[in-house]
Amino acid sequence: MKTKLNQSVGQPSPFTPGISKAIVRDHALKLYREKLRHSGHLTLADWVLAERDLLSQQDTEGLLAR
């Protein structure tokens, strides 16, 4: 069954071990402040992109433990 990625969803659990929902939520709020102001919700794709962006940012800053 196919699902649409543009449907509003609750925050999913992060895919990356060691990353909490709260950290992803804070980062997503910074990224999507304008979108949330207009629509009030994020899609699954938004949550995944926020987590990926957060990991990329942490990796660039050297904060991600390997």
GUNUDO-966107 format. One record per atom (N, C-alpha, C, CB): chain; residue in three letters; atom name; x, y negated, z negated. Coordinates in pm, whole numbers, m for minus. Glycine has a CB too. Example, Ala and Ser with C-alpha at 12.3 -4.5 7.8 and 13.67 -1.06 7.14 Angstrom:
2
<atom cadena="A" residuo="ALA" atomo="N" u="1319" v="569" w="m780"/>
<atom cadena="A" residuo="ALA" atomo="CA" u="1230" v="450" w="m780"/>
<atom cadena="A" residuo="ALA" atomo="C" u="1320" v="330" w="m780"/>
<atom cadena="A" residuo="ALA" atomo="CB" u="1131" v="447" w="m905"/>
<atom cadena="A" residuo="SER" atomo="N" u="1285" v="225" w="m708"/>
<atom cadena="A" residuo="SER" atomo="CA" u="1367" v="106" w="m714"/>
<atom cadena="A" residuo="SER" atomo="C" u="1290" v="m3" w="m787"/>
<atom cadena="A" residuo="SER" atomo="CB" u="1408" v="60" w="m572"/>
REM end
This chain:
66
<atom cadena="A" residuo="MET" atomo="N" u="83" v="117" w="0"/>
<atom cadena="A" residuo="MET" atomo="CA" u="0" v="0" w="0"/>
<atom cadena="A" residuo="MET" atomo="C" u="88" v="m124" w="0"/>
<atom cadena="A" residuo="MET" atomo="CB" u="m95" v="0" w="m120"/>
<atom cadena="A" residuo="LYS" atomo="N" u="57" v="m217" w="87"/>
<atom cadena="A" residuo="LYS" atomo="CA" u="135" v="m340" w="94"/>
<atom cadena="A" residuo="LYS" atomo="C" u="80" v="m441" w="m5"/>
<atom cadena="A" residuo="LYS" atomo="CB" u="133" v="m398" w="237"/>
<atom cadena="A" residuo="THR" atomo="N" u="170" v="m518" w="m64"/>
<atom cadena="A" residuo="THR" atomo="CA" u="129" v="m624" w="m154"/>
<atom cadena="A" residuo="THR" atomo="C" u="180" v="m756" w="m101"/>
<atom cadena="A" residuo="THR" atomo="CB" u="180" v="m599" w="m298"/>
<atom cadena="A" residuo="LYS" atomo="N" u="107" v="m860" w="m130"/>
<atom cadena="A" residuo="LYS" atomo="CA" u="148" v="m993" w="m85"/>
<atom cadena="A" residuo="LYS" atomo="C" u="239" v="m1055" w="m189"/>
<atom cadena="A" residuo="LYS" atomo="CB" u="25" v="m1084" w="m59"/>
<atom cadena="A" residuo="LEU" atomo="N" u="345" v="m1122" w="m145"/>
<atom cadena="A" residuo="LEU" atomo="CA" u="437" v="m1186" w="m237"/>
<atom cadena="A" residuo="LEU" atomo="C" u="392" v="m1326" w="m274"/>
<atom cadena="A" residuo="LEU" atomo="CB" u="575" v="m1191" w="m178"/>
<atom cadena="A" residuo="ASN" atomo="N" u="289" v="m1378" w="m209"/>
<atom cadena="A" residuo="ASN" atomo="CA" u="248" v="m1515" w="m239"/>
<atom cadena="A" residuo="ASN" atomo="C" u="135" v="m1521" w="m341"/>
<atom cadena="A" residuo="ASN" atomo="CB" u="205" v="m1583" w="m113"/>
<atom cadena="A" residuo="GLN" atomo="N" u="102" v="m1409" w="m404"/>
<atom cadena="A" residuo="GLN" atomo="CA" u="0" v="m1408" w="m508"/>
<atom cadena="A" residuo="GLN" atomo="C" u="64" v="m1449" w="m641"/>
<atom cadena="A" residuo="GLN" atomo="CB" u="m66" v="m1268" w="m519"/>
<atom cadena="A" residuo="SER" atomo="N" u="m12" v="m1518" w="m722"/>
<atom cadena="A" residuo="SER" atomo="CA" u="35" v="m1557" w="m853"/>
<atom cadena="A" residuo="SER" atomo="C" u="50" v="m1433" w="m940"/>
<atom cadena="A" residuo="SER" atomo="CB" u="m62" v="m1658" w="m918"/>
<atom cadena="A" residuo="VAL" atomo="N" u="162" v="m1423" w="m1010"/>
<atom cadena="A" residuo="VAL" atomo="CA" u="186" v="m1310" w="m1099"/>
<atom cadena="A" residuo="VAL" atomo="C" u="245" v="m1362" w="m1230"/>
<atom cadena="A" residuo="VAL" atomo="CB" u="281" v="m1206" w="m1034"/>
<atom cadena="A" residuo="GLY" atomo="N" u="235" v="m1281" w="m1332"/>
<atom cadena="A" residuo="GLY" atomo="CA" u="303" v="m1313" w="m1456"/>
<atom cadena="A" residuo="GLY" atomo="C" u="452" v="m1288" w="m1438"/>
<atom cadena="A" residuo="GLY" atomo="CB" u="246" v="m1230" w="m1573"/>
<atom cadena="A" residuo="GLN" atomo="N" u="531" v="m1333" w="m1531"/>
<atom cadena="A" residuo="GLN" atomo="CA" u="675" v="m1317" w="m1517"/>
<atom cadena="A" residuo="GLN" atomo="C" u="714" v="m1171" w="m1528"/>
<atom cadena="A" residuo="GLN" atomo="CB" u="749" v="m1401" w="m1623"/>
<atom cadena="A" residuo="PRO" atomo="N" u="782" v="m1118" w="m1425"/>
<atom cadena="A" residuo="PRO" atomo="CA" u="827" v="m979" w="m1431"/>
<atom cadena="A" residuo="PRO" atomo="C" u="952" v="m967" w="m1518"/>
<atom cadena="A" residuo="PRO" atomo="CB" u="855" v="m926" w="m1290"/>
<atom cadena="A" residuo="SER" atomo="N" u="982" v="m847" w="m1559"/>
<atom cadena="A" residuo="SER" atomo="CA" u="1107" v="m824" w="m1631"/>
<atom cadena="A" residuo="SER" atomo="C" u="1224" v="m843" w="m1536"/>
<atom cadena="A" residuo="SER" atomo="CB" u="1110" v="m681" w="m1694"/>
<atom cadena="A" residuo="PRO" atomo="N" u="1335" v="m900" w="m1586"/>
<atom cadena="A" residuo="PRO" atomo="CA" u="1453" v="m920" w="m1500"/>
<atom cadena="A" residuo="PRO" atomo="C" u="1509" v="m785" w="m1453"/>
<atom cadena="A" residuo="PRO" atomo="CB" u="1561" v="m999" w="m1576"/>
<atom cadena="A" residuo="PHE" atomo="N" u="1565" v="m786" w="m1334"/>
<atom cadena="A" residuo="PHE" atomo="CA" u="1625" v="m665" w="m1277"/>
<atom cadena="A" residuo="PHE" atomo="C" u="1765" v="m642" w="m1331"/>
<atom cadena="A" residuo="PHE" atomo="CB" u="1628" v="m675" w="m1125"/>
<atom cadena="A" residuo="THR" atomo="N" u="1829" v="m747" w="m1378"/>
<atom cadena="A" residuo="THR" atomo="CA" u="1968" v="m742" w="m1421"/>
<atom cadena="A" residuo="THR" atomo="C" u="1979" v="m716" w="m1570"/>
<atom cadena="A" residuo="THR" atomo="CB" u="2040" v="m872" w="m1384"/>
<atom cadena="A" residuo="PRO" atomo="N" u="2052" v="m614" w="m1610"/>
<atom cadena="A" residuo="PRO" atomo="CA" u="2073" v="m590" w="m1754"/>
<atom cadena="A" residuo="PRO" atomo="C" u="2149" v="m707" w="m1817"/>
<atom cadena="A" residuo="PRO" atomo="CB" u="2150" v="m457" w="m1777"/>
<atom cadena="A" residuo="GLY" atomo="N" u="2111" v="m743" w="m1937"/>
<atom cadena="A" residuo="GLY" atomo="CA" u="2178" v="m851" w="m2008"/>
<atom cadena="A" residuo="GLY" atomo="C" u="2117" v="m988" w="m1983"/>
<atom cadena="A" residuo="GLY" atomo="CB" u="2321" v="m853" w="m1970"/>
<atom cadena="A" residuo="ILE" atomo="N" u="2020" v="m996" w="m1894"/>
<atom cadena="A" residuo="ILE" atomo="CA" u="1952" v="m1122" w="m1866"/>
<atom cadena="A" residuo="ILE" atomo="C" u="1812" v="m1111" w="m1924"/>
<atom cadena="A" residuo="ILE" atomo="CB" u="1947" v="m1154" w="m1711"/>
<atom cadena="A" residuo="SER" atomo="N" u="1773" v="m1209" w="m2005"/>
<atom cadena="A" residuo="SER" atomo="CA" u="1641" v="m1203" w="m2068"/>
<atom cadena="A" residuo="SER" atomo="C" u="1538" v="m1282" w="m1988"/>
<atom cadena="A" residuo="SER" atomo="CB" u="1647" v="m1256" w="m2213"/>
<atom cadena="A" residuo="LYS" atomo="N" u="1412" v="m1255" w="m2017"/>
<atom cadena="A" residuo="LYS" atomo="CA" u="1304" v="m1327" w="m1951"/>
<atom cadena="A" residuo="LYS" atomo="C" u="1313" v="m1476" w="m1981"/>
<atom cadena="A" residuo="LYS" atomo="CB" u="1168" v="m1271" w="m1996"/>
<atom cadena="A" residuo="ALA" atomo="N" u="1350" v="m1510" w="m2103"/>
<atom cadena="A" residuo="ALA" atomo="CA" u="1356" v="m1651" w="m2142"/>
<atom cadena="A" residuo="ALA" atomo="C" u="1461" v="m1728" w="m2060"/>
<atom cadena="A" residuo="ALA" atomo="CB" u="1388" v="m1663" w="m2291"/>
<atom cadena="A" residuo="ILE" atomo="N" u="1575" v="m1666" w="m2036"/>
<atom cadena="A" residuo="ILE" atomo="CA" u="1680" v="m1731" w="m1958"/>
<atom cadena="A" residuo="ILE" atomo="C" u="1632" v="m1753" w="m1814"/>
<atom cadena="A" residuo="ILE" atomo="CB" u="1810" v="m1646" w="m1958"/>
<atom cadena="A" residuo="VAL" atomo="N" u="1569" v="m1652" w="m1755"/>
<atom cadena="A" residuo="VAL" atomo="CA" u="1518" v="m1664" w="m1618"/>
<atom cadena="A" residuo="VAL" atomo="C" u="1406" v="m1769" w="m1615"/>
<atom cadena="A" residuo="VAL" atomo="CB" u="1466" v="m1527" w="m1566"/>
<atom cadena="A" residuo="ARG" atomo="N" u="1319" v="m1769" w="m1715"/>
<atom cadena="A" residuo="ARG" atomo="CA" u="1209" v="m1864" w="m1720"/>
<atom cadena="A" residuo="ARG" atomo="C" u="1260" v="m2007" w="m1725"/>
<atom cadena="A" residuo="ARG" atomo="CB" u="1120" v="m1836" w="m1842"/>
<atom cadena="A" residuo="ASP" atomo="N" u="1360" v="m2034" w="m1808"/>
<atom cadena="A" residuo="ASP" atomo="CA" u="1417" v="m2169" w="m1816"/>
<atom cadena="A" residuo="ASP" atomo="C" u="1477" v="m2212" w="m1683"/>
<atom cadena="A" residuo="ASP" atomo="CB" u="1523" v="m2175" w="m1925"/>
<atom cadena="A" residuo="HIS" atomo="N" u="1547" v="m2121" w="m1618"/>
<atom cadena="A" residuo="HIS" atomo="CA" u="1608" v="m2153" w="m1489"/>
<atom cadena="A" residuo="HIS" atomo="C" u="1500" v="m2175" w="m1382"/>
<atom cadena="A" residuo="HIS" atomo="CB" u="1703" v="m2040" w="m1446"/>
<atom cadena="A" residuo="ALA" atomo="N" u="1397" v="m2093" w="m1383"/>
<atom cadena="A" residuo="ALA" atomo="CA" u="1287" v="m2108" w="m1286"/>
<atom cadena="A" residuo="ALA" atomo="C" u="1214" v="m2241" w="m1306"/>
<atom cadena="A" residuo="ALA" atomo="CB" u="1188" v="m1991" w="m1299"/>
<atom cadena="A" residuo="LEU" atomo="N" u="1198" v="m2283" w="m1431"/>
<atom cadena="A" residuo="LEU" atomo="CA" u="1132" v="m2411" w="m1456"/>
<atom cadena="A" residuo="LEU" atomo="C" u="1212" v="m2527" w="m1399"/>
<atom cadena="A" residuo="LEU" atomo="CB" u="1110" v="m2431" w="m1606"/>
<atom cadena="A" residuo="LYS" atomo="N" u="1344" v="m2516" w="m1407"/>
<atom cadena="A" residuo="LYS" atomo="CA" u="1429" v="m2621" w="m1350"/>
<atom cadena="A" residuo="LYS" atomo="C" u="1421" v="m2621" w="m1197"/>
<atom cadena="A" residuo="LYS" atomo="CB" u="1575" v="m2602" w="m1394"/>
<atom cadena="A" residuo="LEU" atomo="N" u="1420" v="m2501" w="m1138"/>
<atom cadena="A" residuo="LEU" atomo="CA" u="1417" v="m2490" w="m992"/>
<atom cadena="A" residuo="LEU" atomo="C" u="1283" v="m2530" w="m933"/>
<atom cadena="A" residuo="LEU" atomo="CB" u="1450" v="m2349" w="m950"/>
<atom cadena="A" residuo="TYR" atomo="N" u="1175" v="m2492" w="m997"/>
<atom cadena="A" residuo="TYR" atomo="CA" u="1042" v="m2506" w="m940"/>
<atom cadena="A" residuo="TYR" atomo="C" u="955" v="m2607" w="m1013"/>
<atom cadena="A" residuo="TYR" atomo="CB" u="973" v="m2373" w="m938"/>
<atom cadena="A" residuo="ARG" atomo="N" u="1017" v="m2707" w="m1074"/>
<atom cadena="A" residuo="ARG" atomo="CA" u="942" v="m2807" w="m1151"/>
<atom cadena="A" residuo="ARG" atomo="C" u="832" v="m2872" w="m1067"/>
<atom cadena="A" residuo="ARG" atomo="CB" u="1038" v="m2914" w="m1204"/>
<atom cadena="A" residuo="GLU" atomo="N" u="865" v="m2913" w="m945"/>
<atom cadena="A" residuo="GLU" atomo="CA" u="767" v="m2979" w="m859"/>
<atom cadena="A" residuo="GLU" atomo="C" u="655" v="m2884" w="m816"/>
<atom cadena="A" residuo="GLU" atomo="CB" u="837" v="m3037" w="m735"/>
<atom cadena="A" residuo="LYS" atomo="N" u="691" v="m2761" w="m782"/>
<atom cadena="A" residuo="LYS" atomo="CA" u="590" v="m2663" w="m741"/>
<atom cadena="A" residuo="LYS" atomo="C" u="494" v="m2633" w="m856"/>
<atom cadena="A" residuo="LYS" atomo="CB" u="657" v="m2532" w="m692"/>
<atom cadena="A" residuo="LEU" atomo="N" u="547" v="m2620" w="m977"/>
<atom cadena="A" residuo="LEU" atomo="CA" u="463" v="m2592" w="m1092"/>
<atom cadena="A" residuo="LEU" atomo="C" u="370" v="m2709" w="m1123"/>
<atom cadena="A" residuo="LEU" atomo="CB" u="549" v="m2560" w="m1213"/>
<atom cadena="A" residuo="ARG" atomo="N" u="417" v="m2829" w="m1098"/>
<atom cadena="A" residuo="ARG" atomo="CA" u="336" v="m2947" w="m1122"/>
<atom cadena="A" residuo="ARG" atomo="C" u="211" v="m2946" w="m1032"/>
<atom cadena="A" residuo="ARG" atomo="CB" u="419" v="m3076" w="m1098"/>
<atom cadena="A" residuo="HIS" atomo="N" u="225" v="m2896" w="m908"/>
<atom cadena="A" residuo="HIS" atomo="CA" u="114" v="m2898" w="m814"/>
<atom cadena="A" residuo="HIS" atomo="C" u="28" v="m2772" w="m822"/>
<atom cadena="A" residuo="HIS" atomo="CB" u="167" v="m2913" w="m674"/>
<atom cadena="A" residuo="SER" atomo="N" u="88" v="m2655" w="m830"/>
<atom cadena="A" residuo="SER" atomo="CA" u="9" v="m2532" w="m825"/>
<atom cadena="A" residuo="SER" atomo="C" u="m7" v="m2466" w="m962"/>
<atom cadena="A" residuo="SER" atomo="CB" u="71" v="m2434" w="m729"/>
<atom cadena="A" residuo="GLY" atomo="N" u="89" v="m2485" w="m1050"/>
<atom cadena="A" residuo="GLY" atomo="CA" u="79" v="m2428" w="m1185"/>
<atom cadena="A" residuo="GLY" atomo="C" u="119" v="m2283" w="m1198"/>
<atom cadena="A" residuo="GLY" atomo="CB" u="m57" v="m2442" w="m1232"/>
<atom cadena="A" residuo="HIS" atomo="N" u="169" v="m2220" w="m1089"/>
<atom cadena="A" residuo="HIS" atomo="CA" u="210" v="m2081" w="m1100"/>
<atom cadena="A" residuo="HIS" atomo="C" u="323" v="m2050" w="m1002"/>
<atom cadena="A" residuo="HIS" atomo="CB" u="91" v="m1987" w="m1075"/>
<atom cadena="A" residuo="LEU" atomo="N" u="392" v="m1941" w="m1030"/>
<atom cadena="A" residuo="LEU" atomo="CA" u="501" v="m1895" w="m943"/>
<atom cadena="A" residuo="LEU" atomo="C" u="466" v="m1758" w="m888"/>
<atom cadena="A" residuo="LEU" atomo="CB" u="636" v="m1892" w="m1020"/>
<atom cadena="A" residuo="THR" atomo="N" u="518" v="m1729" w="m770"/>
<atom cadena="A" residuo="THR" atomo="CA" u="498" v="m1598" w="m709"/>
<atom cadena="A" residuo="THR" atomo="C" u="610" v="m1504" w="m751"/>
<atom cadena="A" residuo="THR" atomo="CB" u="491" v="m1610" w="m554"/>
<atom cadena="A" residuo="LEU" atomo="N" u="594" v="m1378" w="m720"/>
<atom cadena="A" residuo="LEU" atomo="CA" u="698" v="m1279" w="m748"/>
<atom cadena="A" residuo="LEU" atomo="C" u="827" v="m1317" w="m676"/>
<atom cadena="A" residuo="LEU" atomo="CB" u="652" v="m1138" w="m705"/>
<atom cadena="A" residuo="ALA" atomo="N" u="815" v="m1364" w="m553"/>
<atom cadena="A" residuo="ALA" atomo="CA" u="933" v="m1407" w="m477"/>
<atom cadena="A" residuo="ALA" atomo="C" u="1005" v="m1522" w="m548"/>
<atom cadena="A" residuo="ALA" atomo="CB" u="894" v="m1448" w="m335"/>
<atom cadena="A" residuo="ASP" atomo="N" u="930" v="m1614" w="m607"/>
<atom cadena="A" residuo="ASP" atomo="CA" u="990" v="m1726" w="m681"/>
<atom cadena="A" residuo="ASP" atomo="C" u="1070" v="m1676" w="m800"/>
<atom cadena="A" residuo="ASP" atomo="CB" u="881" v="m1824" w="m728"/>
<atom cadena="A" residuo="TRP" atomo="N" u="1013" v="m1579" w="m873"/>
<atom cadena="A" residuo="TRP" atomo="CA" u="1084" v="m1524" w="m989"/>
<atom cadena="A" residuo="TRP" atomo="C" u="1213" v="m1452" w="m948"/>
<atom cadena="A" residuo="TRP" atomo="CB" u="993" v="m1427" w="m1066"/>
<atom cadena="A" residuo="VAL" atomo="N" u="1206" v="m1376" w="m841"/>
<atom cadena="A" residuo="VAL" atomo="CA" u="1324" v="m1303" w="m794"/>
<atom cadena="A" residuo="VAL" atomo="C" u="1431" v="m1401" w="m747"/>
<atom cadena="A" residuo="VAL" atomo="CB" u="1286" v="m1206" w="m679"/>
<atom cadena="A" residuo="LEU" atomo="N" u="1391" v="m1504" w="m673"/>
<atom cadena="A" residuo="LEU" atomo="CA" u="1488" v="m1603" w="m626"/>
<atom cadena="A" residuo="LEU" atomo="C" u="1550" v="m1680" w="m743"/>
<atom cadena="A" residuo="LEU" atomo="CB" u="1422" v="m1702" w="m529"/>
<atom cadena="A" residuo="ALA" atomo="N" u="1471" v="m1709" w="m845"/>
<atom cadena="A" residuo="ALA" atomo="CA" u="1523" v="m1779" w="m962"/>
<atom cadena="A" residuo="ALA" atomo="C" u="1628" v="m1692" w="m1033"/>
<atom cadena="A" residuo="ALA" atomo="CB" u="1409" v="m1815" w="m1060"/>
<atom cadena="A" residuo="GLU" atomo="N" u="1600" v="m1562" w="m1046"/>
<atom cadena="A" residuo="GLU" atomo="CA" u="1696" v="m1473" w="m1111"/>
<atom cadena="A" residuo="GLU" atomo="C" u="1825" v="m1461" w="m1029"/>
<atom cadena="A" residuo="GLU" atomo="CB" u="1634" v="m1334" w="m1132"/>
<atom cadena="A" residuo="ARG" atomo="N" u="1811" v="m1447" w="m899"/>
<atom cadena="A" residuo="ARG" atomo="CA" u="1929" v="m1438" w="m812"/>
<atom cadena="A" residuo="ARG" atomo="C" u="2011" v="m1566" w="m817"/>
<atom cadena="A" residuo="ARG" atomo="CB" u="1887" v="m1409" w="m667"/>
<atom cadena="A" residuo="ASP" atomo="N" u="1943" v="m1680" w="m816"/>
<atom cadena="A" residuo="ASP" atomo="CA" u="2013" v="m1808" w="m823"/>
<atom cadena="A" residuo="ASP" atomo="C" u="2086" v="m1822" w="m956"/>
<atom cadena="A" residuo="ASP" atomo="CB" u="1915" v="m1924" w="m803"/>
<atom cadena="A" residuo="LEU" atomo="N" u="2022" v="m1781" w="m1064"/>
<atom cadena="A" residuo="LEU" atomo="CA" u="2084" v="m1786" w="m1196"/>
<atom cadena="A" residuo="LEU" atomo="C" u="2210" v="m1698" w="m1200"/>
<atom cadena="A" residuo="LEU" atomo="CB" u="1984" v="m1741" w="m1304"/>
<atom cadena="A" residuo="LEU" atomo="N" u="2201" v="m1577" w="m1147"/>
<atom cadena="A" residuo="LEU" atomo="CA" u="2317" v="m1488" w="m1145"/>
<atom cadena="A" residuo="LEU" atomo="C" u="2429" v="m1545" w="m1060"/>
<atom cadena="A" residuo="LEU" atomo="CB" u="2276" v="m1349" w="m1093"/>
<atom cadena="A" residuo="SER" atomo="N" u="2394" v="m1602" w="m947"/>
<atom cadena="A" residuo="SER" atomo="CA" u="2493" v="m1663" w="m860"/>
<atom cadena="A" residuo="SER" atomo="C" u="2562" v="m1780" w="m931"/>
<atom cadena="A" residuo="SER" atomo="CB" u="2428" v="m1712" w="m729"/>
<atom cadena="A" residuo="GLN" atomo="N" u="2484" v="m1860" w="m1000"/>
<atom cadena="A" residuo="GLN" atomo="CA" u="2538" v="m1974" w="m1074"/>
<atom cadena="A" residuo="GLN" atomo="C" u="2630" v="m1926" w="m1186"/>
<atom cadena="A" residuo="GLN" atomo="CB" u="2425" v="m2060" w="m1131"/>
<atom cadena="A" residuo="GLN" atomo="N" u="2589" v="m1824" w="m1259"/>
<atom cadena="A" residuo="GLN" atomo="CA" u="2671" v="m1772" w="m1368"/>
<atom cadena="A" residuo="GLN" atomo="C" u="2799" v="m1709" w="m1314"/>
<atom cadena="A" residuo="GLN" atomo="CB" u="2592" v="m1670" w="m1450"/>
<atom cadena="A" residuo="ASP" atomo="N" u="2790" v="m1642" w="m1202"/>
<atom cadena="A" residuo="ASP" atomo="CA" u="2907" v="m1578" w="m1142"/>
<atom cadena="A" residuo="ASP" atomo="C" u="3007" v="m1685" w="m1097"/>
<atom cadena="A" residuo="ASP" atomo="CB" u="2866" v="m1489" w="m1023"/>
<atom cadena="A" residuo="THR" atomo="N" u="2957" v="m1794" w="m1042"/>
<atom cadena="A" residuo="THR" atomo="CA" u="3044" v="m1903" w="m997"/>
<atom cadena="A" residuo="THR" atomo="C" u="3112" v="m1970" w="m1115"/>
<atom cadena="A" residuo="THR" atomo="CB" u="2963" v="m2006" w="m918"/>
<atom cadena="A" residuo="GLU" atomo="N" u="3039" v="m1983" w="m1225"/>
<atom cadena="A" residuo="GLU" atomo="CA" u="3095" v="m2047" w="m1345"/>
<atom cadena="A" residuo="GLU" atomo="C" u="3180" v="m1951" w="m1428"/>
<atom cadena="A" residuo="GLU" atomo="CB" u="2984" v="m2104" w="m1430"/>
<atom cadena="A" residuo="GLY" atomo="N" u="3180" v="m1822" w="m1392"/>
<atom cadena="A" residuo="GLY" atomo="CA" u="3259" v="m1724" w="m1465"/>
<atom cadena="A" residuo="GLY" atomo="C" u="3195" v="m1678" w="m1594"/>
<atom cadena="A" residuo="GLY" atomo="CB" u="3392" v="m1779" w="m1494"/>
<atom cadena="A" residuo="LEU" atomo="N" u="3063" v="m1695" w="m1609"/>
<atom cadena="A" residuo="LEU" atomo="CA" u="2994" v="m1658" w="m1731"/>
<atom cadena="A" residuo="LEU" atomo="C" u="2945" v="m1515" w="m1730"/>
<atom cadena="A" residuo="LEU" atomo="CB" u="2879" v="m1750" w="m1756"/>
<atom cadena="A" residuo="LEU" atomo="N" u="2939" v="m1453" w="m1615"/>
<atom cadena="A" residuo="LEU" atomo="CA" u="2886" v="m1318" w="m1605"/>
<atom cadena="A" residuo="LEU" atomo="C" u="2995" v="m1218" w="m1641"/>
<atom cadena="A" residuo="LEU" atomo="CB" u="2832" v="m1292" w="m1463"/>
<atom cadena="A" residuo="ALA" atomo="N" u="2970" v="m1138" w="m1744"/>
<atom cadena="A" residuo="ALA" atomo="CA" u="3068" v="m1038" w="m1786"/>
<atom cadena="A" residuo="ALA" atomo="C" u="3064" v="m920" w="m1690"/>
<atom cadena="A" residuo="ALA" atomo="CB" u="3040" v="m991" w="m1930"/>
<atom cadena="A" residuo="ARG" atomo="N" u="3178" v="m871" w="m1653"/>
<atom cadena="A" residuo="ARG" atomo="CA" u="3184" v="m756" w="m1562"/>
<atom cadena="A" residuo="ARG" atomo="C" u="3236" v="m635" w="m1633"/>
<atom cadena="A" residuo="ARG" atomo="CB" u="3272" v="m787" w="m1442"/>
REM end
